[in-house]
Amino acid sequence: MPEDTLCRTVAQRPISSISPSPTSEPPVNRLPNEILGEIFVILRSLDYSNNISPVGMAWLRVTFVCQYWRGIALGMPSLWSSIDVTRDLEFCRLYLQRSQNTLIDIHYPRDMLVRCRCSTHNVTGIIVMVLPHAHRIRTLELGTMDKSHLLELFAALTIPMPHMEALELLRDDGWDDLTPFNPPRDQFPALRSIALNPACIAWSSPLLSRLTNLELYYRTSDKLLSMNTFLDMIQASPDLQSLVLWHAGPNVGASKDTRIVSLPQLRVIHLEDTSRTISSTLAHLAIPARAFLKIRILAHREFGHPLPDLIHDIFPPDTSALDNLKSIRHVNLTGEHNHFSISAFDGPGGRYQEDMRLRVYVTYNNIDLSPLVPTALPALAAMFGPSVVGLNVEGEYDLTEEQWRDTLTCWPDLEYIHVLLGGDVRSLFEALRLPPVGFSTGIPSPRLKDILVCRVSSGSIEHSFRIIIACLEARLAQGTRLEELTLRDGLWTDNPGDGFKAKMETLVGKYCWDVRRV
């Protein structure tokens, strides 16, 4: 029997078919019903956040335990208010019934892998089912849909939804032919969060006002959004906390707008575009120092430019943009590389066109590099200064001992190093054992407290552990002791044994050997 059917069958079992509570009442049943019910709510939220399979279903087991627990669960409408529309419609209808008159959240799985497998295939049935409950919809997240289904949904969204706070709509059949969506603002007076992929709403729409979260994806390449209209839109949401624009930035070609818009509540800003569009956008925004700024450089036409040049394109030295950046604790510049697409075949050997993007992470105070570009490190250090406390390195490549030493020399105040797919990890520990570049004594990164390495190559396991021990002993002799060392997964397929573990316990505060797949 399919698991959905099993869960639905058991959830609908009459109370009489479930065993009563034991004669000796367990302590948990002495809790007030309200507190036990809140425990169930927490369990349900953990269920969704952990993407337990089937998504959002595991918490239903509490309704099978006994009549007492089932009665509490069925008597709490809020427990049934989060409705995953990728389940069959009968199951969704059961949730709608049990949620009674509470506000409801209609959604699909947040996990991207699950999302790809669970499209809203029965949009017509969903619309017919939920429209009678439009007055109590708080969140409406639907995806992924083709254009015909999206148009069908837009045609249905013509009735007032006074309590809807969040709207997220996705299409899965391309982005060039944008579907218009322009409802009046008073239709959704409580709306505070919008995520549209692609952006299918007029930039001047009143719907894009009084928001706390705005995510727009894949506007067409003609850049219909002027800088003036963009700033008007941003000013209409002074309490904005999250701003995400992927391929949807303003046209900066002929902009003469000199406004700088302040967003005092902003916590996250994520921009993916060309360096020119990103630079112009940032130049018009006053971003709080506590905000997290993530930038993804689209470098199709910029590939081959040195990394410092691209960064200077975004933060020109003769402007205040770089000074503003240095006041922000978390900044992330991102791109991609080694993405190839086959455009045409020509003869037996074939022919391909490279679709190249540059991938660089630069984070002020917490550096993320993927992949590490060793030749750019001096320029980055000069630009952002040495005040870096964390280094995350990711990528399937080999970093030499010299490259690691250069990296550690650039940022002497590192407190943690996390490496994922970072090549031969022995070079890292050799670099941590030797004096910094330009010095004959001492050790690099004396404040280093935490090292995590995951999915890295290690050569001979015995040789690798000898190098790790030699590194830690040398650092301990210099008066610096690592607080935590985690060796996870990777090509270490054999546990080094109790002898190595006992040695580690004398060299580090906490040692963890974890070969689980992550």
Secondary structure, 3 states (H helix, E strand, C coil): CCHHHHHHHHHCCCHHHCCCCCCCCCHHHHCCHHHHHHHHHHHHHHHHHCCCCCCCCHHHHHHHCCHHHHHHHHCCHHHHCEEECCCCHHHHHHHHHHCCCCCEEEECCCCHHHHHHCCCCCHHHHHHHHHHHHHHEEEEEEEEECHHHHHHHHHHCCCCCCCCCEEEEEECCCCCCCCCCCCCHHHCCCCCEEEEECCCCCCCCHHHCCCCEEEEECCCCCCCCEHHHHHHHHHCCCCCCEEEEECCCCECCCCCCCCCEECCCCCEEEEEECHHHHHHHHHCEECCCCCEEEEEECCCCCCCCCHHHHHHHHCCCCCCHHHHHHCCCEEEEECCCCCEEEEECCCCCCEEEECCCCCCCCCCCEEEECCCCHHHHHHHHHHHCCCCCEEEEECCCCCCHHHHHHHHHHCCCCCEEEEECCCECHHHHHHHHCCCCCCCCCCCCCCCCEEEEECCECCCHHHHHHHHHHHHHHHHHCCCCEEEEEEECCCCCCCCCHHHHHHHHHHEEEEEEECCCC
